[in-house]
Amino acid sequence: RRIETARHGDAAAGGSSSSSPVTGSSPETLVFVGIRGSYGAEWVSNFNLPDAASPDADHRGFKTAEQEVAQALERYLDEIGADPARTRILVTGHSRGGAIANLLAADLIDRADGPGALASADAIYAYTFAAPCATRADDRHDPRFDNIFNVVNEADIVTQLPLSSWGFGRYGSTITLPSTVSADFDDSYAIVQTAYQRNTGYALGCDEDDFATLSTFGST
């Protein structure tokens, strides 16, 4: 089922019940939330950052979209009569959608012990891919976010924005793919270049000068 949101894209979510491994117990509801990346003018909100004096920890543009997706998810779970105690939620997203997924998973975990819980904290999982940094929260690496995994490529500038020197990062753990300093990078990169060219028709670029420029900008 597709869940539409008002202004910031949509999330495809599907819910299904499965038999519990414990005989005689209630079935569990398994919900998958997939959030796509930027579409059309949505990329404009990528620049909606909190200013230095703002008490807001999360990126404003991503947070606005996350709140819309969360509200749509709440309505969906209410419609199917999901029991939070018997619900598991898997969230994923790519690029801008990955940043939104990161915030959504953290939000669901923070709400897990309160009246607005949609699932228990240990039943919420997130895997994001190429997600920008979405938060300045000091507790973003707290153990309660251990079920959030962010896969990034150091050769992707998007994953380095907003800059860490501005205090931004991601909730949970970040898993970094091999970089230019890895011993087998050249061989691996050649294989990826060939596959990328074959699948997209475009050359895959990795310009180290771009990253040097970004690093210099971040230190100013």
Order of alpha helices (4+ residues) and beta strands (2+ residues): beta-beta-beta-alpha-beta-alpha-beta-beta-beta-alpha-alpha
